[in-house]
Amino acid sequence: MIFTFICINDSLDWKDLTKEEMLERVLKKTKPGSILLFHNSTKYTSSSLPDIIKALKAKNFELVKVSELIYKDNYIVDPNGVQKQNK
């Protein structure tokens, strides 16, 4: 099964933002339910993540895997990417 996610907070790490720019962007744009997008072969991502995670936890965000956000039983994803109970 393929899922499409529309509400994604792109860190823009692929633009080689500095650690400080990335932290500021992610903290400013993250809201409850945000899905954060990072890439694994960028210049500053791996060195920035510990600080980003620490700052998000300090703001009482809970970090979970995307798979934990997907309702699996008796739900569908509509064309807008919203999960709805299958009636």
DOSEZA-556805 format. One record per residue (C-alpha): chain; residue in three letters; z, y, x; residue number from 1. Coordinates in Angstrom, 3 decimals. Example, Ala and Ser with C-alpha at 12.3 -4.5 7.8 and 13.67 -1.06 7.14 Angstrom:
BEGIN
REC  unit  code         w         v         u  pos
REC     A   ALA     7.800    -4.500    12.300    1
REC     A   SER     7.140    -1.060    13.670    2
This chain:
BEGIN
REC  unit  code         w         v         u  pos
REC     A   MET     0.000     0.000     0.000    1
REC     A   ILE    -0.864     3.488     1.279    2
REC     A   PHE     1.256     6.552     0.514    3
REC     A   THR     0.171    10.160     0.870    4
REC     A   PHE     2.835    12.786     1.539    5
REC     A   ILE     2.137    16.380     0.685    6
REC     A   CYS     5.448    18.162     1.415    7
REC     A   ILE     5.530    17.805     5.174    8
REC     A   ASN     7.168    20.224     7.592    9
REC     A   ASP     4.759    20.232    10.535   10
REC     A   SER     6.597    21.079    13.756   11
REC     A   LEU     3.276    22.224    15.267   12
REC     A   ASP     4.353    20.437    18.440   13
REC     A   TRP     0.682    19.613    19.041   14
REC     A   LYS     0.117    23.329    19.728   15
REC     A   ASP     2.478    23.020    22.714   16
REC     A   LEU     5.092    25.303    21.179   17
REC     A   THR     8.036    25.810    23.501   18
REC     A   LYS    11.298    24.032    22.797   19
REC     A   GLU    12.759    27.256    21.368   20
REC     A   GLU     9.712    27.986    19.174   21
REC     A   MET     9.724    24.444    17.807   22
REC     A   LEU    13.460    24.538    17.073   23
REC     A   GLU    13.153    27.891    15.297   24
REC     A   ARG    10.175    26.719    13.227   25
REC     A   VAL    11.727    23.422    12.166   26
REC     A   LEU    15.107    24.949    11.272   27
REC     A   LYS    13.477    27.777     9.309   28
REC     A   LYS    11.173    25.522     7.297   29
REC     A   THR    13.357    22.456     6.693   30
REC     A   LYS    14.742    22.113     3.175   31
REC     A   PRO    16.370    19.187     1.358   32
REC     A   GLY    13.758    16.437     1.023   33
REC     A   SER    11.551    17.750     3.854   34
REC     A   ILE     9.575    15.252     5.864   35
REC     A   LEU     9.313    16.415     9.473   36
REC     A   LEU     6.125    15.726    11.410   37
REC     A   PHE     6.200    15.279    15.175   38
REC     A   HIS     3.709    13.697    17.554   39
REC     A   ASN     4.592    11.353    20.408   40
REC     A   SER     2.255    12.610    23.117   41
REC     A   THR     2.954    16.316    23.201   42
REC     A   LYS     4.312    18.494    25.958   43
REC     A   TYR     7.787    19.392    24.666   44
REC     A   THR     8.545    17.086    21.709   45
REC     A   SER    10.675    14.488    23.472   46
REC     A   SER    12.803    17.115    25.201   47
REC     A   SER    13.148    19.155    21.983   48
REC     A   LEU    14.161    16.395    19.580   49
REC     A   PRO    17.810    16.020    20.656   50
REC     A   ASP    18.448    19.731    20.027   51
REC     A   ILE    16.508    19.702    16.748   52
REC     A   ILE    18.435    16.665    15.503   53
REC     A   LYS    21.766    18.173    16.532   54
REC     A   ALA    20.947    21.486    14.793   55
REC     A   LEU    19.806    19.761    11.586   56
REC     A   LYS    22.948    17.614    11.463   57
REC     A   ALA    25.065    20.746    12.021   58
REC     A   LYS    23.401    22.140     8.861   59
REC     A   ASN    24.446    18.925     7.028   60
REC     A   PHE    20.969    17.410     6.836   61
REC     A   GLU    20.841    13.635     6.732   62
REC     A   LEU    18.016    12.123     8.756   63
REC     A   VAL    16.403     9.014     7.267   64
REC     A   LYS    13.205     7.040     7.743   65
REC     A   VAL    10.297     7.831     5.432   66
REC     A   SER    10.480     4.255     4.137   67
REC     A   GLU    13.921     5.056     2.702   68
REC     A   LEU    12.448     7.897     0.643   69
REC     A   ILE     9.899     5.744    -1.141   70
REC     A   TYR    10.886     4.162    -4.446   71
REC     A   LYS     9.410     0.706    -4.320   72
REC     A   ASP    10.198    -0.918    -7.669   73
REC     A   ASN     8.544     0.255   -10.864   74
REC     A   TYR     7.308     3.591    -9.467   75
REC     A   ILE     3.864     5.064    -8.883   76
REC     A   VAL     2.690     8.003    -6.795   77
REC     A   ASP     0.565    10.414    -8.829   78
REC     A   PRO    -2.464    12.305    -7.411   79
REC     A   ASN    -0.144    15.177    -6.412   80
REC     A   GLY     2.007    12.886    -4.258   81
REC     A   VAL     4.926    12.845    -6.713   82
REC     A   GLN     6.757     9.568    -7.310   83
REC     A   LYS     7.176     8.774   -11.008   84
REC     A   GLN     8.651     5.862   -12.852   85
REC     A   ASN     5.921     3.531   -14.043   86
REC     A   LYS     6.259     3.340   -17.819   87
